[in-house]
């Protein structure tokens, strides 16, 4: 039996985590979708009718709001859709000993305040979300903070820039690195993403906010609002892979942000959907 497209997406192994206390619709969803649970385990995450990655991602995002509304919040990051669209926060490559996990010697090159901030956010994520393992999250978030040092920027200079400027992040995934930067910056963080991803980011932030008091992270999905907010402020611009996944038209609209930033730090896909980013 082939399930309709929406059920292919919805009947992933996150169904047991629907919060049945939140609404009558939750009960209905649970009753309907549990029927297809066994079949769903064998279904591919993608939709075979989507021809490009961007088409698949557009379809995934259609369901993100539903997951945020009807999953018990602490199981949000267990959703296959969120894990696919919002980044590999618990990817096995970042587990201790994994090929992408930084060594203890490398982590020691980070400024002390960066290590402390990463530790706080990793602990909060692991406490609130069962799928997140603390050391794996620490390794993953360390990679972001190590990026400018690996490019040759002095640690003291980066610390000063992050501390004394607004941090603007494009495509912040689940928002974890934005939280780390908010611990470091006295000016706060602005994080820009598509509206559907903003729903996820705000839900994750709300879940851990009690463990990370006094952080200032503003998630925005209106580019004009972002440009206006940055127009009279000094800021550092960061984007890890997301910018090189933006459509060309959107990249061009972001160019003023790049031109006016005190520093721009981008990690790039070499190629995305036939576009050479190098």
Buried (B, 14 or more C-beta within 10 A) or exposed (E): EEBEBEBBBBBBEBBEBBBBEBEEEBEEBBEEBBEBBEBBEEBEEBBEEBEEEBBBBEBBBBBBBBBBBBBBBBBBBBBBBBBBBBBBBBBEBBBEEBEEBBEEEBBEEBBEEBBBBBBBBBBBBBBBBEBBBBEBBBBBBBBBBBBBBEEEBEBEEBBEBBBEBBBBBBBBBBBBBBBBBBBBBEBBBBBBBBEBBBBBBBBBBEBBBEBBEEBEBBBBBEBEEBBEBBEEEEBBBBBBBBBBBBEEEEBEBBEEBBEBBEBBBBBBBEEBEEEEBE
